[in-house]
Amino acid sequence: MKITVINGNTRHGSTWNITQKYLQRLAQNQEIHVTEFTLPKDLPSFCIGCFGCIMKGEQNCPHATQVTPIVTAIKNADLIILTSPVYGMDVSGAMKALLDHLCFMWMSHRPQAVMFNKTALTIVTTAGAGASHTTKTMVNSLKFWGVRNIYSGKYAVSALRWEDVSEKRRSRIDASIEKNARKIEFAVNHKEKKGVPLFTRFLFRMMSGMMRKNDYNLTDRNHWEQQGWLAGEKPF
């Protein structure tokens, strides 16, 4: 299984330790190959809203040399793991910067055909509140990329350090990891048995209708035409 992990911060705290537990569990039943990025080290730049990626192509992003390796790893992965502790009731600024850079991959612009068969996992930890909203931020991007199977781990650790997480909570975390890992393994190894979410079908159909009328952004429209999607083909 090829796994791309994108860490939303540099600390080796609760979020990092839980991510490692997931990787260890997934490695029990099959060989895994992990490509890992750590933010903001691997993407230190904020999106500047220049629209270069959307109007002219992602290669025109001023930070393309930083973004391209991450996009390539995401497209090559069987499983995408996005992680972030709760910062101000949402994802870390570094994770948000990445998601902003990847808006060109949304179904409203130039979705990548390979993404429609992907499986993804979001991992969020918090000492208190905010896990649901933080998870939603990452899940929304995954949905708009077209990712078929999305699983989430939300963990209120009630501690500032991983070493201070109680044994009772660790036991609950382990149970959650086991449950999600089983679902992930099935989704990755039995893609043909997993249906396409209604949201994906609906949004793709709506966007294809809009692209047929798109005369303001030929970069997006040409992408859809080249995929055959405006002639009725589908990526799923």
Salt bridges, closest charged atoms under 4 A:
GLU31 OE2 - HIS33 NE2 3.50
ASP42 OD1 - LYS41 NZ 3.12
GLU58 OE1 - ARG110 NH2 2.77
ASP90 OD2 - HIS133 NE2 3.14
ASP100 OD1 - LYS96 NZ 2.51
ASP164 OD2 - ARG161 NE 3.09
ASP174 OD1 - LYS21 NZ 3.09
GLU178 OE1 - ARG25 NE 2.61
GLU178 OE2 - ARG182 NE 2.79
GLU185 OE2 - ARG25 NH1 2.99
ASP220 OD2 - HIS109 ND1 2.77
ASP220 OD1 - ARG110 NH1 2.85
GLU225 OE2 - ARG221 NE 3.01
